């Protein structure tokens, strides 16, 4: 069986400037409000009052009536679906 000749490998150390920052997060942390506005079951915002969350949800629902818009109460664990008012 033939013997292989030794090979030399060289490694290049990365520059310190090219290192990625340690704190990489894809999502920003939401505020800790009790009421969360959800659009198509994705949380879009957090509000401290139910009225503020419903107003924001109604504005989205008026602009895009085909979306599912709901307000989730974090303490009660209840979702309230936002519907357009009937004319």
N, CA and C atoms as an extended XYZ file, in Angstrom:
261
Properties=species:S:1:pos:R:3:atomname:S:1:resname:S:1:resid:I:1 pbc="F F F"
N         0.831       -1.164        0.000 N   UNK     1
C         0.000        0.000        0.000 CA  UNK     1
C         0.887        1.243        0.000 C   UNK     1
N         0.591        2.202       -0.915 N   UNK     2
C         1.449        3.388       -0.969 CA  UNK     2
C         1.224        4.298        0.249 C   UNK     2
N         2.251        4.968        0.637 N   UNK     3
C         2.201        5.883        1.777 CA  UNK     3
C         1.984        7.297        1.243 C   UNK     3
N         1.092        7.986        1.880 N   UNK     4
C         0.822        9.377        1.486 CA  UNK     4
C         1.855       10.311        2.054 C   UNK     4
N         2.152       11.298        1.276 N   UNK     5
C         3.065       12.319        1.770 CA  UNK     5
C         2.288       13.250        2.693 C   UNK     5
N         2.974       13.752        3.689 N   UNK     6
C         2.315       14.655        4.619 CA  UNK     6
C         1.935       15.954        3.918 C   UNK     6
N         0.769       16.490        4.313 N   UNK     7
C         0.335       17.771        3.751 CA  UNK     7
C         0.304       18.810        4.853 C   UNK     7
N         0.577       20.000        4.464 N   UNK     8
C         0.529       21.100        5.417 CA  UNK     8
C        -0.756       21.878        5.194 C   UNK     8
N        -1.427       22.218        6.272 N   UNK     9
C        -2.619       23.059        6.178 CA  UNK     9
C        -2.363       24.353        6.923 C   UNK     9
N        -2.834       25.397        6.337 N   UNK    10
C        -2.712       26.693        6.984 CA  UNK    10
C        -4.104       27.242        7.244 C   UNK    10
N        -4.268       27.835        8.380 N   UNK    11
C        -5.555       28.457        8.717 CA  UNK    11
C        -5.341       29.944        8.880 C   UNK    11
N        -6.314       30.671        8.436 N   UNK    12
C        -6.253       32.125        8.529 CA  UNK    12
C        -7.181       32.545        9.654 C   UNK    12
N        -6.653       33.250       10.604 N   UNK    13
C        -7.449       33.725       11.736 CA  UNK    13
C        -8.353       34.860       11.270 C   UNK    13
N        -9.628       34.877       11.706 N   UNK    14
C       -10.520       35.962       11.306 CA  UNK    14
C       -10.124       37.275       11.975 C   UNK    14
N       -10.375       38.351       11.266 N   UNK    15
C       -10.117       39.669       11.832 CA  UNK    15
C       -11.112       39.935       12.958 C   UNK    15
N       -10.687       40.692       13.917 N   UNK    16
C       -11.574       41.010       15.035 CA  UNK    16
C       -12.727       41.908       14.596 C   UNK    16
N       -12.519       42.679       13.547 N   UNK    17
C       -13.562       43.578       13.059 CA  UNK    17
C       -14.693       42.825       12.376 C   UNK    17
N       -14.428       41.633       11.864 N   UNK    18
C       -15.425       40.883       11.122 CA  UNK    18
C       -16.308       40.013       12.000 C   UNK    18
N       -16.013       39.946       13.288 N   UNK    19
C       -16.805       39.114       14.180 CA  UNK    19
C       -18.216       39.674       14.319 C   UNK    19
N       -19.181       38.776       14.367 N   UNK    20
C       -20.584       39.192       14.507 CA  UNK    20
C       -20.837       39.636       15.940 C   UNK    20
N       -21.761       40.571       16.116 N   UNK    21
C       -22.102       40.979       17.483 CA  UNK    21
C       -22.722       39.802       18.243 C   UNK    21
N       -22.490       39.766       19.531 N   UNK    22
C       -22.965       38.650       20.347 CA  UNK    22
C       -24.474       38.667       20.547 C   UNK    22
N       -25.071       39.825       20.536 N   UNK    23
C       -26.489       39.954       20.859 CA  UNK    23
C       -27.315       40.023       19.579 C   UNK    23
N       -27.471       38.895       18.910 N   UNK    24
C       -28.283       38.848       17.705 CA  UNK    24
C       -29.629       38.221       18.041 C   UNK    24
N       -30.684       38.991       17.876 N   UNK    25
C       -32.027       38.474       18.102 CA  UNK    25
C       -32.863       38.834       16.890 C   UNK    25
N       -33.645       37.890       16.409 N   UNK    26
C       -34.475       38.158       15.258 CA  UNK    26
C       -35.724       38.934       15.646 C   UNK    26
N       -36.199       38.679       16.815 N   UNK    27
C       -37.423       39.348       17.250 CA  UNK    27
C       -37.120       40.332       18.359 C   UNK    27
N       -37.780       41.452       18.313 N   UNK    28
C       -37.622       42.376       19.421 CA  UNK    28
C       -38.608       41.971       20.514 C   UNK    28
N       -38.241       42.205       21.736 N   UNK    29
C       -39.086       41.816       22.853 CA  UNK    29
C       -40.284       42.752       22.948 C   UNK    29
N       -41.457       42.158       23.084 N   UNK    30
C       -42.676       42.950       23.175 CA  UNK    30
C       -42.814       43.571       24.556 C   UNK    30
N       -43.582       44.614       24.615 N   UNK    31
C       -43.880       45.227       25.901 CA  UNK    31
C       -44.677       44.236       26.738 C   UNK    31
N       -44.711       44.453       28.005 N   UNK    32
C       -45.354       43.490       28.889 CA  UNK    32
C       -46.803       43.875       29.202 C   UNK    32
N       -47.540       44.374       28.216 N   UNK    33
C       -48.940       44.721       28.434 CA  UNK    33
C       -49.809       43.482       28.531 C   UNK    33
N       -50.949       43.635       29.148 N   UNK    34
C       -51.856       42.515       29.358 CA  UNK    34
C       -52.547       42.090       28.067 C   UNK    34
N       -52.849       43.037       27.194 N   UNK    35
C       -53.632       42.752       25.990 CA  UNK    35
C       -52.723       42.770       24.766 C   UNK    35
N       -52.761       41.677       24.017 N   UNK    36
C       -51.901       41.557       22.838 CA  UNK    36
C       -52.753       41.547       21.579 C   UNK    36
N       -52.364       42.368       20.617 N   UNK    37
C       -53.062       42.449       19.339 CA  UNK    37
C       -52.476       41.395       18.412 C   UNK    37
N       -53.343       40.531       17.871 N   UNK    38
C       -52.899       39.466       16.988 CA  UNK    38
C       -53.545       39.623       15.627 C   UNK    38
N       -52.727       39.521       14.583 N   UNK    39
C       -53.203       39.568       13.198 CA  UNK    39
C       -52.805       38.246       12.560 C   UNK    39
N       -53.793       37.507       12.106 N   UNK    40
C       -53.573       36.159       11.565 CA  UNK    40
C       -52.743       35.315       12.532 C   UNK    40
N       -53.087       35.387       13.798 N   UNK    41
C       -52.488       34.624       14.898 CA  UNK    41
C       -51.017       34.947       15.143 C   UNK    41
N       -50.581       36.107       14.701 N   UNK    42
C       -49.226       36.570       14.989 CA  UNK    42
C       -49.330       37.834       15.828 C   UNK    42
N       -48.635       37.870       16.939 N   UNK    43
C       -48.695       39.007       17.841 CA  UNK    43
C       -47.990       40.203       17.219 C   UNK    43
N       -48.716       41.330       17.153 N   UNK    44
C       -48.177       42.531       16.522 CA  UNK    44
C       -47.938       43.659       17.512 C   UNK    44
N       -48.577       43.618       18.675 N   UNK    45
C       -48.387       44.687       19.634 CA  UNK    45
C       -48.948       44.300       20.982 C   UNK    45
N       -48.587       45.088       21.988 N   UNK    46
C       -49.025       44.842       23.350 CA  UNK    46
C       -49.565       46.144       23.930 C   UNK    46
N       -50.703       46.051       24.609 N   UNK    47
C       -51.373       47.235       25.150 CA  UNK    47
C       -51.744       46.995       26.603 C   UNK    47
N       -51.813       48.065       27.368 N   UNK    48
C       -52.164       47.937       28.776 CA  UNK    48
C       -53.676       47.931       28.993 C   UNK    48
N       -54.441       48.494       28.043 N   UNK    49
C       -55.898       48.514       28.190 CA  UNK    49
C       -56.567       47.800       27.022 C   UNK    49
N       -57.730       47.234       27.303 N   UNK    50
C       -58.494       46.536       26.273 CA  UNK    50
C       -58.981       47.510       25.210 C   UNK    50
N       -59.378       48.709       25.625 N   UNK    51
C       -59.895       49.699       24.684 CA  UNK    51
C       -58.837       50.089       23.647 C   UNK    51
N       -57.614       50.312       24.085 N   UNK    52
C       -56.534       50.693       23.166 CA  UNK    52
C       -56.238       49.570       22.182 C   UNK    52
N       -56.242       48.330       22.648 N   UNK    53
C       -55.987       47.186       21.770 CA  UNK    53
C       -57.117       47.019       20.760 C   UNK    53
N       -58.370       47.211       21.198 N   UNK    54
C       -59.501       47.080       20.285 CA  UNK    54
C       -59.503       48.172       19.226 C   UNK    54
N       -59.140       49.401       19.599 N   UNK    55
C       -59.083       50.497       18.630 CA  UNK    55
C       -58.019       50.231       17.566 C   UNK    55
N       -56.862       49.757       17.976 N   UNK    56
C       -55.804       49.440       17.015 CA  UNK    56
C       -56.223       48.275       16.118 C   UNK    56
N       -56.883       47.288       16.697 N   UNK    57
C       -57.359       46.152       15.919 CA  UNK    57
C       -58.435       46.533       14.922 C   UNK    57
N       -59.341       47.421       15.324 N   UNK    58
C       -60.409       47.877       14.432 CA  UNK    58
C       -59.842       48.680       13.259 C   UNK    58
N       -58.804       49.468       13.507 N   UNK    59
C       -58.171       50.225       12.425 CA  UNK    59
C       -57.552       49.277       11.397 C   UNK    59
N       -56.924       48.215       11.866 N   UNK    60
C       -56.344       47.234       10.947 CA  UNK    60
C       -57.449       46.501       10.197 C   UNK    60
N       -58.507       46.136       10.911 N   UNK    61
C       -59.606       45.391       10.290 CA  UNK    61
C       -60.316       46.232        9.222 C   UNK    61
N       -60.447       47.542        9.449 N   UNK    62
C       -61.070       48.417        8.447 CA  UNK    62
C       -60.202       48.513        7.195 C   UNK    62
N       -58.894       48.569        7.381 N   UNK    63
C       -57.994       48.675        6.235 CA  UNK    63
C       -57.871       47.346        5.488 C   UNK    63
N       -57.904       46.242        6.211 N   UNK    64
C       -57.747       44.904        5.626 CA  UNK    64
C       -58.824       43.975        6.189 C   UNK    64
N       -60.036       44.032        5.647 N   UNK    65
C       -61.149       43.266        6.242 CA  UNK    65
C       -61.007       41.750        6.126 C   UNK    65
N       -60.142       41.256        5.283 N   UNK    66
C       -60.000       39.812        5.105 CA  UNK    66
C       -59.081       39.170        6.143 C   UNK    66
N       -58.363       39.972        6.932 N   UNK    67
C       -57.467       39.439        7.950 CA  UNK    67
C       -58.241       39.022        9.201 C   UNK    67
N       -57.686       38.067        9.938 N   UNK    68
C       -58.240       37.686       11.236 CA  UNK    68
C       -57.539       38.536       12.276 C   UNK    68
N       -58.290       39.408       12.932 N   UNK    69
C       -57.736       40.307       13.938 CA  UNK    69
C       -58.383       39.965       15.274 C   UNK    69
N       -57.556       39.799       16.302 N   UNK    70
C       -58.064       39.434       17.618 CA  UNK    70
C       -57.239       40.126       18.690 C   UNK    70
N       -57.830       40.224       19.878 N   UNK    71
C       -57.137       40.742       21.048 CA  UNK    71
C       -57.068       39.607       22.058 C   UNK    71
N       -55.857       39.283       22.498 N   UNK    72
C       -55.654       38.200       23.461 CA  UNK    72
C       -55.392       38.799       24.836 C   UNK    72
N       -56.177       38.362       25.816 N   UNK    73
C       -55.991       38.776       27.203 CA  UNK    73
C       -55.042       37.771       27.859 C   UNK    73
N       -53.857       38.210       28.220 N   UNK    74
C       -52.832       37.306       28.736 CA  UNK    74
C       -53.179       36.754       30.110 C   UNK    74
N       -53.837       37.523       30.950 N   UNK    75
C       -54.138       37.038       32.294 CA  UNK    75
C       -55.332       36.087       32.297 C   UNK    75
N       -56.331       36.369       31.491 N   UNK    76
C       -57.524       35.519       31.431 CA  UNK    76
C       -57.357       34.370       30.441 C   UNK    76
N       -56.485       34.525       29.455 N   UNK    77
C       -56.290       33.501       28.439 CA  UNK    77
C       -57.427       33.439       27.437 C   UNK    77
N       -58.052       34.593       27.155 N   UNK    78
C       -59.220       34.656       26.280 CA  UNK    78
C       -58.891       35.498       25.052 C   UNK    78
N       -59.339       35.037       23.876 N   UNK    79
C       -59.202       35.801       22.640 CA  UNK    79
C       -60.541       36.433       22.303 C   UNK    79
N       -60.506       37.680       21.846 N   UNK    80
C       -61.713       38.354       21.373 CA  UNK    80
C       -61.467       38.733       19.918 C   UNK    80
N       -62.288       38.188       19.020 N   UNK    81
C       -62.174       38.447       17.593 CA  UNK    81
C       -62.748       39.835       17.303 C   UNK    81
N       -62.025       40.623       16.512 N   UNK    82
C       -62.475       41.958       16.112 CA  UNK    82
C       -63.278       41.821       14.826 C   UNK    82
N       -64.507       42.276       14.845 N   UNK    83
C       -65.379       42.254       13.668 CA  UNK    83
C       -65.683       43.693       13.247 C   UNK    83
N       -65.932       43.879       11.958 N   UNK    84
C       -66.350       45.203       11.467 CA  UNK    84
C       -67.778       45.478       11.902 C   UNK    84
N       -68.080       46.719       12.285 N   UNK    85
C       -69.460       47.042       12.657 CA  UNK    85
C       -70.376       46.939       11.439 C   UNK    85
N       -71.563       46.404       11.649 N   UNK    86
C       -72.534       46.260       10.571 CA  UNK    86
C       -73.171       47.608       10.260 C   UNK    86
N       -73.309       47.973        8.961 N   UNK    87
C       -73.885       49.277        8.613 CA  UNK    87
C       -75.379       49.346        8.886 C   UNK    87
